[in-house]
Amino acid sequence: MSANGEGLGRVLTVALGLCLVCSIVVSTAAVLLKPAQQANKTLDLKRNILMAAGLLDPSRSVEEQFEQVETRIVNLDAGQFVEGVDPASFDQREAAKDPAQSRAIPNDEDAAKLVRREDQALVYLVRTNGGELDKIILPIRGYGLWSTLYGFMALESDGNTIAGLGFYEHGETPGLGGEVDNPRWKSIWPGKLVYQGNEVAIEVLKGSVRAGSAQAQWQVDGLSGATLTTKGVDNLVKYWLGEEGFKPLLDNLRQGEVS
Ligand SMILES: Cc1cc2nc3c(=O)[nH]c(=O)nc-3n(C[C@H](O)[C@H](O)[C@H](O)COP(=O)(O)O)c2cc1C
């Protein structure tokens, strides 16, 4: 073989060896870091659940604060808690994709663009020292302009007064739809009401709520310059608080049929 040919062979051997070593390092790191990533994700969810309910104290550990939260699985159609299944083993996002654990939503009922709705969902309960329900935190999701927004809505024990709302995952534009994360906008939600009689009346407006108007209790200002994200939030909130979402459970809680 010529000197040039030998040189090329060595370069290729070194390059291939380097590729092999790098791929082993990267895949080993990915495998070793997976449990830590999963733990961080779970911790972040817990932080967001506490935050939505207005219970997060940044000076204390999230794990310690989350001990006051009871995680339950609910059958959405029946509005009843499911017994005998460990909530830690239930993956709601997977359930929503699985035809055996979800159903397709007809197009004309799918304003939140969910495509499928899971049969069972997680809910989080916070109780008073006496064991009475204090807050219920509901997972919500739906499409904005660019992405599915995932978040939580917390309600007071009446199942009607909003305690807070927050999104922990979305791909809306920072400064526009991304303003769903703005603490000032999120602070508008607590105290607003969901139901007027038996109807879901909460709405996110395009524009601002008229101060003192009769409907103001059920209305939230939209995000300026982000009409489509605003509409997405309006749609998803209405869906998850409606008959197809958590309304059967909230009705049962109000009537004392589940506790
Ligand atoms: C780069 C870019 C990013 C945008 N991101 C968002 C967004 O995240 N959410 C949103 O509702 N609108 C976003 N918009 C604006 C929408 O395209 C659209 O103009 C607006 O939501 C409609 O509001 P209007 O009915 O008040 O005109 C974005 C526009 C541009 C050019």
The ligand as a Tripos MOL2 file, in Angstrom:
@<TRIPOS>MOLECULE
LIG
   31    33     1     0     0
SMALL
NO_CHARGES

@<TRIPOS>ATOM
      1 C1        -43.2370   35.4560   15.2230 C.3       1 LIG1
      2 C2        -44.6370   35.5440   15.7460 C.ar      1 LIG1
      3 C3        -44.9770   34.8580   16.8760 C.ar      1 LIG1
      4 C4        -46.2890   34.8990   17.3830 C.ar      1 LIG1
      5 N1        -46.6160   34.1970   18.4930 N.ar      1 LIG1
      6 C5        -47.8820   34.2200   18.9480 C.ar      1 LIG1
      7 C6        -48.2640   33.4520   20.0900 C.ar      1 LIG1
      8 O1        -47.4680   32.7820   20.7430 O.2       1 LIG1
      9 N2        -49.5730   33.4890   20.4580 N.ar      1 LIG1
     10 C7        -50.5170   34.2190   19.7740 C.ar      1 LIG1
     11 O2        -51.6910   34.1800   20.1350 O.2       1 LIG1
     12 N3        -50.1650   34.9590   18.7240 N.ar      1 LIG1
     13 C8        -48.8840   34.9910   18.2900 C.ar      1 LIG1
     14 N4        -48.5450   35.7300   17.2150 N.ar      1 LIG1
     15 C9        -49.5520   36.6180   16.6400 C.3       1 LIG1
     16 C10       -50.5150   35.8570   15.7670 C.3       1 LIG1
     17 O3        -49.8590   35.5390   14.5910 O.3       1 LIG1
     18 C11       -51.7590   36.6770   15.4860 C.3       1 LIG1
     19 O4        -51.4120   37.8380   14.8020 O.3       1 LIG1
     20 C12       -52.4940   37.0990   16.7200 C.3       1 LIG1
     21 O5        -52.5860   36.1190   17.6920 O.3       1 LIG1
     22 C13       -53.8970   37.4800   16.3230 C.3       1 LIG1
     23 O6        -54.2320   38.5500   17.0820 O.3       1 LIG1
     24 P1        -55.2690   39.6430   16.5920 P.3       1 LIG1
     25 O7        -56.5380   38.9150   16.2800 O.co2     1 LIG1
     26 O8        -55.3670   40.5750   17.7690 O.co2     1 LIG1
     27 O9        -54.6550   40.2740   15.3820 O.co2     1 LIG1
     28 C14       -47.2480   35.6930   16.7200 C.ar      1 LIG1
     29 C15       -46.8880   36.3840   15.5550 C.ar      1 LIG1
     30 C16       -45.6150   36.3200   15.0750 C.ar      1 LIG1
     31 C17       -45.2720   37.0870   13.8400 C.3       1 LIG1
@<TRIPOS>BOND
     1     1     2 1
     2     2     3 ar
     3     2    30 ar
     4     3     4 ar
     5     4     5 ar
     6     4    28 ar
     7     5     6 ar
     8     6     7 ar
     9     6    13 1
    10     7     8 2
    11     7     9 ar
    12     9    10 ar
    13    10    11 2
    14    10    12 ar
    15    12    13 ar
    16    13    14 ar
    17    14    15 1
    18    14    28 ar
    19    15    16 1
    20    16    17 1
    21    16    18 1
    22    18    19 1
    23    18    20 1
    24    20    21 1
    25    20    22 1
    26    22    23 1
    27    23    24 1
    28    24    25 2
    29    24    26 1
    30    24    27 1
    31    28    29 ar
    32    29    30 ar
    33    30    31 1
@<TRIPOS>SUBSTRUCTURE
     1 LIG1         1 GROUP 0 **** ****
